[in-house]
């Protein structure tokens, strides 16, 4: 079949080239970009991963800080929540734009190399990265929440707003923590997938996705760890509740949403697009050559 059939008549060569340049990247291109990024992350040393993950955990304190500052200064109504939810985006913006290690990003980025080449070596590299980044993120969140509570930084209204945010998270039962964690993991994976195709709009993509996460009260292992550990340091929750009621179900939900749903389906899509036998591709190419 002639590739020129169906084209708009009267286009010059320059105009046709402009059309080609403005085509969005194919899903296979996005897959390869993210897979390459993931492979690079899997090669990083433990020390590099640890310090970057610790920094990300500390930086995520910006989300609790921003939401608390908004909530303490806005009227206690639904309109106030809609505005205050913008504060949730602050930590994600800082972490992602600063290229710090965030665990839920790696439920997609670092998983694609393993799905592409599922060897024991790659699985081991994935578990090493996940373990170091998760521990680093959680250590940072616990530290920043302790500092926010115990140092005389905020006024009493803001401190009370921080507690209210943590209480809101803990209103979810274990099933809700898990279910909302699935949605949250899927949304973060969607964000990671979108960014390479619209790098110039990266900031707005981050804001859009994370703002919707805040409005939906979806649970996220890193941001939520700041909120809930603040309650623990304040004596309103126990460490058992932190790990068993919040962290465990949320973590599993985030992994399911990011890795077992989004990453698996995206990888299957690419395999379906590119999995044709080579001889068929060659035959098709030969047929096209004959028609020219």
C-alpha positions in Angstrom: 0.0 0.0 0.0 1.3 3.5 -0.9 2.1 5.5 2.2 1.1 8.7 0.4 -2.6 7.6 0.0 -5.0 9.5 2.2 -2.7 12.5 2.7 -4.0 16.0 2.4 -3.2 17.2 -1.2 -1.2 20.4 -1.8 1.3 20.1 1.1 4.8 21.1 0.3 7.8 19.0 1.4 8.5 21.5 4.2 4.9 21.3 5.4 5.0 17.5 5.4 8.2 17.6 7.5 6.5 20.0 9.9 3.6 17.5 10.2 6.1 14.7 11.0 7.9 16.7 13.6 4.6 17.5 15.4 3.5 13.9 15.8 3.4 12.7 19.4 5.9 10.0 20.3 4.7 6.4 20.0 4.0 4.4 23.1 7.0 2.3 22.3 9.2 5.4 22.4 7.9 6.4 25.8 8.4 2.8 27.1 12.0 2.9 25.9 12.7 6.3 27.5 11.3 5.2 30.8 13.0 1.8 30.6 16.4 3.4 29.9 15.9 5.8 32.9 15.0 2.8 35.1 18.1 0.8 34.0 20.2 3.8 34.9 18.6 4.0 38.3 19.2 0.3 38.9 22.9 0.8 38.2 23.3 3.5 40.9 25.3 2.7 44.0 23.5 2.1 47.3 25.1 5.3 48.8 23.8 7.4 45.9 20.3 5.9 46.2 20.2 6.3 50.0 21.1 10.0 50.1 18.8 10.9 47.3 15.9 8.9 48.9 16.6 10.5 52.3 16.5 13.9 50.7 13.2 13.1 49.0 11.7 12.0 52.3 12.7 15.3 53.9 11.5 17.3 50.9 8.1 15.6 51.1 7.5 17.5 54.3 6.7 20.4 52.1 3.3 18.8 51.2 2.3 18.6 54.9 3.7 22.1 55.5 1.9 23.7 52.6 -1.4 22.0 53.3 -1.2 22.9 57.0 -0.4 26.5 56.3 -3.3 26.7 53.8 -5.8 25.0 56.1 -4.9 27.2 59.1 -5.6 30.3 57.1 -8.6 29.3 55.0 -12.3 29.0 56.1 -13.3 25.5 57.3 -15.4 24.6 54.3 -15.3 22.6 51.1 -14.0 25.6 49.2 -11.1 25.8 51.7 -10.2 22.1 51.1 -10.2 22.6 47.3 -7.7 25.4 47.7 -5.6 23.8 50.4 -5.2 20.6 48.3 -2.9 22.6 46.1 -0.4 22.4 48.9 -0.2 18.6 48.4 1.6 19.3 45.1 4.5 21.1 46.7 6.5 18.1 47.9 6.1 16.2 44.6 7.1 19.2 42.6 10.3 19.7 44.6 11.2 16.0 44.7 10.6 15.3 41.0 12.1 18.5 39.6 15.1 18.0 41.8 15.4 14.4 40.5 15.4 12.9 44.0 14.5 9.2 44.5 10.8 8.7 45.2 9.7 5.1 45.9 6.4 5.3 44.0 8.1 6.6 40.8 10.2 3.5 40.8 7.2 1.2 40.9 7.1 2.0 37.1 10.5 3.3 36.1 12.6 0.6 37.6 10.1 -2.2 36.9 10.1 -1.8 33.1 13.7 -3.1 32.7 12.8 -6.1 34.7 9.7 -6.8 32.6 11.7 -6.3 29.4 14.4 -8.8 30.6 13.0 -10.8 33.6 16.3 -12.3 34.9 17.2 -13.1 38.5 19.9 -10.5 38.3 17.4 -7.8 37.3 14.9 -8.9 40.0 17.7 -8.6 42.6 18.7 -5.1 41.3 15.0 -4.1 41.6 14.6 -5.4 45.1 17.9 -3.6 46.1 16.7 -0.3 44.7 13.2 -0.6 46.2 14.6 -1.5 49.6 17.1 1.3 49.8 14.8 4.0 48.4 11.8 3.0 50.6 13.9 3.0 53.8 15.5 6.3 52.8 12.1 7.9 52.0 10.6 6.7 55.3 13.6 7.8 57.3 13.4 11.3 55.8 9.6 11.6 56.4 10.0 10.5 60.1 12.8 13.0 60.6 11.0 15.9 59.0 7.7 15.3 60.9 9.7 15.1 64.2 11.3 18.5 63.4 8.1 20.1 62.4 6.4 19.1 65.7 9.2 19.7 68.2 10.9 22.8 66.9 9.2 26.2 67.5 8.6 26.9 63.8 4.8 27.1 63.4 2.0 28.8 65.3 -0.6 26.8 67.2 -3.2 27.0 64.5 -0.8 25.5 62.0 0.2 22.8 64.4 -3.5 21.9 64.9 -3.9 21.8 61.1 -1.0 19.3 60.8 -2.7 17.0 63.3 -6.1 17.3 61.5 -4.4 16.2 58.2 -2.9 13.1 59.9 -6.3 12.3 61.6 -7.9 12.5 58.2 -5.5 9.9 56.8 -6.1 7.5 59.7 -9.9 7.7 59.3 -9.5 5.1 56.5 -9.7 1.5 57.5 -7.1 -1.1 56.3 -9.2 -1.9 53.1 -9.5 1.7 52.3 -5.8 2.3 52.8 -5.1 -0.5 50.4 -7.7 0.4 47.8 -6.9 4.1 47.7 -3.2 3.2 47.6 -3.9 1.3 44.4 -5.4 4.4 42.8 -2.5 6.5 44.0 0.1 4.2 42.7 -1.6 4.0 39.3 -1.9 7.9 39.2 1.8 8.3 39.9 2.7 5.8 37.2 0.5 7.6 34.8 2.3 10.8 35.6 5.7 9.2 35.0 4.5 7.9 31.7 3.1 11.2 30.6 6.1 13.4 31.4 8.5 12.2 28.6 5.9 13.1 25.9 5.4 16.6 27.3 8.6 17.6 29.0 7.8 21.3 28.5 4.6 20.8 30.5 6.2 18.7 33.2 5.3 21.0 36.1 1.7 21.2 35.1 1.4 17.4 34.7 2.8 17.0 38.3 0.4 19.5 39.6 -2.6 18.0 37.8 -2.0 14.5 39.0 -1.0 15.2 42.6 -3.8 17.8 43.0 -6.4 15.1 42.0 -4.7 12.7 44.5 -5.2 15.3 47.3 -8.8 16.0 46.3 -9.6 12.2 46.3 -7.8 11.6 49.6 -5.9 8.8 48.0 -3.2 7.2 50.2 0.5 7.5 49.3 3.2 5.8 51.3 5.7 8.7 51.4 3.4 11.7 51.8 1.2 9.8 54.2 4.2 8.8 56.3 4.8 12.5 57.1 1.2 13.0 58.0 0.8 9.9 60.2 4.2 10.0 61.8 3.4 13.5 62.9 0.5 12.0 64.8 2.7 9.4 66.3 5.3 11.9 67.5 2.4 13.9 69.0 1.2 10.9 71.0 -2.1 10.5 69.1 -1.2 7.2 67.4 1.1 4.3 68.0 3.9 2.9 65.9 1.9 -0.3 65.6 -0.9 1.7 64.0 1.6 3.5 61.8 3.0 0.3 60.4 0.1 -2.1 60.3 -2.9 0.2 59.8 -1.3 2.8 57.4 2.1 1.9 56.0 1.7 -1.8 55.2 -1.7 -1.6 53.3 -0.8 1.6 51.6 2.6 0.4 50.4 1.1 -2.8 49.0 -1.6 -0.8 47.2 0.9 1.6 45.7 3.0 -1.3 44.4 -0.1 -3.0 42.9 -1.3 0.2 41.3 2.1 1.3 39.9 3.7 -2.1 39.0 1.1 -4.8 38.6 -1.5 -2.7 36.9 0.0 0.2 35.1 3.5 -1.1 34.3 2.3 -4.6 33.4 -0.5 -3.3 31.0 1.8 -0.7 29.4 4.5 -3.3 28.9 1.9 -5.7 27.4 0.8 -3.0 25.0 4.3 -2.5 23.7 4.9 -6.2 23.4 1.7 -6.5 21.4 2.7 -3.6 19.1 6.2 -4.8 18.5 5.8 -8.6 18.9 5.2 -9.5 15.2 7.6 -12.1 13.7 10.5 -10.5 11.9 9.7 -12.4 8.7 6.3 -10.8 8.5 7.8 -7.4 9.0 10.3 -8.1 6.2 7.5 -9.4 3.9 5.4 -6.3 4.6 8.4 -4.1 3.9 9.1 -5.9 0.6 5.4 -5.5 -0.5 5.5 -1.8 0.2 8.7 -1.5 -1.9 7.0 -3.2 -4.8 4.0 -0.8 -4.7 6.3 2.3 -4.9 
